[in-house]
Structure formats: structure tokens, C-alpha cells
Amino acid sequence: MGLLPTFNWILWPPNGARFGAPDEFVSEGFRVRLMGNSVELVFEGAGSCSPEAARAMAERYIEALRRRLPDGLFALITTEEFLTRTTPPFGGMMTTISSSREDRNRGARAIREARNELLVGADEALRRCYDYLQDAHEHANSLTEEAAYAAYKAMEVLIERFSGSKQAVAALGKTVAEAKRLANDARHIRKKGQPPTRGDASTRSVDLARQAVRSYERYLLSRQ
């Protein structure tokens, strides 16, 4: 298989801290990734796509974010435009802006709502999985079991979608069951004196959950 068509833009003015978290989802055959100050679209659907279609999808996503953020006066620019604006002698100095926890929480809410706006007619189970994966990411560095719990709930959604664990494994592979088992172990409340669940078990369960959701994305794309 050749390289998939990939399209990249940078948000201007740059201030990735406003979002508080990255995002990744599939909509209309495009894998959309929000990564700090940049947006990437990879076309994974059937057939071909045009740069204009990719740009239109990216603009819809950014517009949905823009409406939900008080300081959402940012636009998509190309890498070439970014270099022109930031490289001396023509480019100006960039200022790094630190965001508060409240700002990051607002950004996380904006990400969730914008994603769900684009996915309003998409598969409900996939939308719920994306929400749980975002929850897992937001708690990844905490001292609680909430990240593993979110991964566990995402796998429950997939198992429910296929009416049972055996059917889900048959459709998506063993990762579904492995992610749920590991997340279940990691999320259990520890006895008094035991250290909190954190690190390898919780991180691994979230990683496996992401892999399982990827399998579900491919399953849905193959049926379109």
C-alpha cells in the first residue's frame, strides 16, 4: 500500500496550550489530528480525495472549535506561510502564552463538542469511544484510576456494539478483550497501604484501547 494522502496546516496565531489536549478521530474518510498548533488530515477512505475536500474538512473542524473558544480568532495557514511569518528578517517574534487550568478545561470541552459536531451523523459507538479516550488522556498523568476506567468503558461500548465479547473479538481482534482485562485490573481500588494504580498497567490499557478503537474505525470504513 502506498502512502496515504496527507494534508497539514498550522494554526495562526500559534497557541496550542489553549486546547489542553490533542484530538484524533475519523470523519468522512479523513483521519483528523489536532496536535498543539497543527492540524493533520490523512485520507483513509475508499477512492480518492482532493486537496480542496481536505481543506474544507479542516475548515469545518477549526470553525467548530473557533465558535467555542472566547479567543478563537485563529486560522489555518500552510507551513510555507508560517515560515514567512516567523523567519527573520520578514517574520516577527512569536510569544509563548501559558494557559491556566481553566483555559485548558475550556479547550478540552471545545475539542469534545467540536468533534461531536462533525460526527453528529456518525456511528454512535465510535463517538462514545472517542469521548472515553479523551477522558483517558485527560487523566493520564493523575494519581487516580480514572484513565484505566475510561479505557474500560470504551471497551464495554465496543463489546456492547457487537452484542458480546466473542463477537467483538471476532470482528476487531483480541485487543478488545486484552484492553478490557488490563484496564479492569488497573482500575480496581487498591487496599490500604498499596500505591495508587499508575504507570505501566494503566498506560498500557489506554494504549490497547486506542488500538481497539482503531480496529473499529477500519471495520466501519470497510463497510462504507
C-alpha positions as CSV (number, residue, x, y, z in Angstrom):
1,M,0.0,0.0,0.0
2,G,1.3,3.4,-0.9
3,L,1.4,6.4,1.3
4,L,-2.0,7.8,2.2
5,P,-2.8,11.3,1.1
6,T,-1.8,13.6,3.9
7,F,-2.6,17.3,4.4
8,N,-1.1,19.6,7.1
9,W,-1.8,23.1,8.4
10,I,-0.7,25.3,11.2
11,L,-3.0,27.3,13.4
12,W,-2.3,31.0,13.5
13,P,-1.6,32.7,15.8
14,P,0.1,29.7,17.5
15,N,-1.1,28.9,21.0
16,G,-1.6,25.2,21.3
17,A,-1.9,25.5,25.0
18,R,-5.4,26.8,24.5
19,F,-6.7,23.3,23.6
20,G,-5.3,21.5,26.6
21,A,-5.2,18.1,24.8
22,P,-4.7,16.7,21.3
23,D,-7.5,15.1,19.4
24,E,-7.9,12.3,16.8
25,F,-10.9,11.0,15.0
26,V,-12.2,9.7,11.7
27,S,-14.8,11.6,9.7
28,E,-15.9,11.2,6.1
29,G,-12.9,9.0,5.4
30,F,-10.4,11.5,6.9
31,R,-8.4,10.9,10.0
32,V,-8.3,14.3,11.7
33,R,-5.5,15.0,14.1
34,L,-5.2,18.1,16.3
35,M,-1.7,18.4,17.6
36,G,-1.0,21.6,19.5
37,N,-0.6,24.3,16.9
38,S,-1.1,22.0,13.9
39,V,-3.9,20.1,12.2
40,E,-3.3,17.0,10.0
41,L,-5.7,15.2,7.8
42,V,-5.0,11.7,6.4
43,F,-7.4,10.3,3.8
44,E,-8.1,6.6,4.7
45,G,-11.4,6.3,2.8
46,A,-12.1,4.5,-0.5
47,G,-11.3,6.2,-3.8
48,S,-9.5,9.5,-4.0
49,C,-9.8,12.9,-2.4
50,S,-8.8,16.4,-3.4
51,P,-6.8,19.0,-1.5
52,E,-10.0,21.1,-1.7
53,A,-12.0,18.5,0.1
54,A,-9.3,18.1,2.8
55,R,-9.2,21.8,3.3
56,A,-13.0,22.1,3.6
57,M,-13.0,19.3,6.3
58,A,-10.2,21.1,8.2
59,E,-12.0,24.4,8.0
60,R,-15.2,22.9,9.3
61,Y,-13.4,21.4,12.3
62,I,-11.5,24.6,13.1
63,E,-14.6,26.7,12.7
64,A,-16.4,24.4,15.2
65,L,-13.5,25.0,17.6
66,R,-13.4,28.7,16.9
67,R,-17.1,29.2,17.9
68,R,-16.4,27.5,21.3
69,L,-13.4,29.4,22.4
70,P,-13.5,33.1,23.6
71,D,-10.2,33.8,22.0
72,G,-10.8,31.6,19.0
73,L,-9.6,34.1,16.4
74,F,-7.2,31.7,14.7
75,A,-6.9,30.5,11.1
76,L,-5.3,27.7,9.1
77,I,-2.1,28.5,7.3
78,T,0.3,26.4,5.3
79,T,3.8,25.6,6.5
80,E,5.2,28.0,3.9
81,E,3.0,30.8,5.2
82,F,4.1,30.0,8.7
83,L,7.8,30.2,7.8
84,T,7.2,33.5,6.0
85,R,5.6,35.0,9.1
86,T,8.2,33.7,11.6
87,T,11.5,33.7,9.8
88,P,13.7,36.9,10.1
89,P,14.0,39.4,8.7
90,F,10.4,39.4,7.5
91,G,8.9,37.3,10.3
92,G,8.2,38.7,13.7
93,M,9.0,37.2,17.1
94,M,6.5,34.7,18.5
95,T,5.2,34.9,22.0
96,T,4.5,31.8,24.1
97,I,1.3,32.1,26.1
98,S,0.8,29.9,29.1
99,S,-2.7,28.8,29.8
100,S,-4.4,28.3,33.2
101,R,-6.2,25.1,34.2
102,E,-9.5,26.8,33.5
103,D,-8.3,27.6,30.0
104,R,-7.2,24.0,29.4
105,N,-10.5,22.7,30.6
106,R,-12.4,25.1,28.4
107,G,-10.2,23.9,25.5
108,A,-10.9,20.3,26.3
109,R,-14.6,20.9,26.3
110,A,-14.3,22.7,23.0
111,I,-12.5,19.8,21.5
112,R,-15.2,17.3,22.6
113,E,-18.0,19.5,21.4
114,A,-16.4,20.3,18.0
115,R,-15.6,16.7,17.4
116,N,-19.1,15.6,18.1
117,E,-20.5,18.3,15.9
118,L,-18.6,16.9,12.9
119,L,-19.6,13.4,13.9
120,V,-23.3,14.2,14.5
121,G,-24.4,11.6,12.0
122,A,-21.6,9.1,12.6
123,D,-21.6,5.8,14.4
124,E,-22.8,6.3,18.0
125,A,-20.5,3.7,19.5
126,L,-17.4,5.3,17.8
127,R,-18.4,8.7,19.1
128,R,-18.7,7.3,22.7
129,C,-15.3,5.6,22.3
130,Y,-13.7,8.9,21.3
131,D,-15.2,10.6,24.4
132,Y,-13.8,7.9,26.7
133,L,-10.4,8.1,25.0
134,Q,-10.3,11.8,25.6
135,D,-11.2,11.2,29.2
136,A,-8.4,8.7,29.5
137,H,-5.9,11.2,28.0
138,E,-7.0,14.0,30.4
139,H,-6.4,11.7,33.4
140,A,-3.2,10.0,32.1
141,N,-0.9,11.8,34.5
142,S,-3.1,11.8,37.6
143,L,-2.7,9.6,40.6
144,T,-6.1,8.0,40.2
145,E,-7.5,5.0,38.3
146,E,-9.7,7.2,36.1
147,A,-7.6,6.7,32.9
148,A,-7.9,3.0,33.1
149,Y,-11.6,3.3,34.0
150,A,-12.2,5.4,30.8
151,A,-10.4,2.7,28.7
152,Y,-12.5,0.0,30.3
153,K,-15.7,1.9,29.5
154,A,-14.6,2.3,25.9
155,M,-14.1,-1.4,25.5
156,E,-17.5,-2.0,27.1
157,V,-19.0,0.2,24.4
158,L,-17.4,-1.9,21.7
159,I,-18.4,-5.2,23.3
160,E,-22.0,-3.9,23.6
161,R,-21.9,-2.8,20.0
162,F,-21.2,-6.4,18.9
163,S,-23.5,-8.0,21.5
164,G,-20.8,-9.8,23.3
165,S,-17.1,-10.2,23.9
166,K,-16.7,-13.1,21.5
167,Q,-18.4,-11.3,18.7
168,A,-16.3,-8.2,19.3
169,V,-13.0,-10.2,19.3
170,A,-14.1,-11.9,16.1
171,A,-14.7,-8.6,14.4
172,L,-11.9,-6.5,15.8
173,G,-9.3,-8.9,17.2
174,K,-8.1,-9.9,20.6
175,T,-7.0,-6.3,21.6
176,V,-10.6,-5.6,22.7
177,A,-10.5,-8.3,25.4
178,E,-6.9,-7.6,26.3
179,A,-7.6,-3.9,26.8
180,K,-10.6,-4.5,28.9
181,R,-8.9,-7.1,31.1
182,L,-5.8,-4.9,31.7
183,A,-8.0,-1.8,32.3
184,N,-10.1,-3.8,34.8
185,D,-7.0,-4.8,36.7
186,A,-5.6,-1.3,36.7
187,R,-8.9,0.5,37.8
188,H,-9.6,-1.7,40.9
189,I,-9.3,0.2,44.2
190,R,-6.1,-0.7,46.0
191,K,-6.0,-1.9,49.6
192,K,-4.9,0.5,52.3
193,G,-1.1,0.9,52.1
194,Q,-0.8,-0.1,48.5
195,P,0.5,2.5,46.0
196,P,-2.1,4.1,43.6
197,T,-2.6,2.5,40.2
198,R,-0.4,4.4,37.8
199,G,2.2,3.7,35.2
200,D,2.6,0.6,33.0
201,A,-0.7,-1.1,33.7
202,S,-2.9,2.0,33.3
203,T,-0.9,3.4,30.3
204,R,-0.8,0.0,28.6
205,S,-4.6,-0.4,29.0
206,V,-5.2,3.0,27.3
207,D,-2.8,2.2,24.5
208,L,-4.6,-1.1,23.8
209,A,-7.9,0.7,24.0
210,R,-6.7,3.1,21.3
211,Q,-5.6,0.2,19.1
212,A,-9.0,-1.5,19.6
213,V,-10.8,1.7,18.6
214,R,-8.5,1.9,15.5
215,S,-9.7,-1.6,14.6
216,Y,-13.3,-0.4,14.9
217,E,-12.6,2.6,12.7
218,R,-11.2,0.2,10.0
219,Y,-14.2,-2.0,10.4
220,L,-16.5,0.9,9.8
221,L,-14.5,2.2,6.8
222,S,-14.5,-1.3,5.2
223,R,-18.3,-1.4,5.4
224,Q,-18.8,2.0,3.7
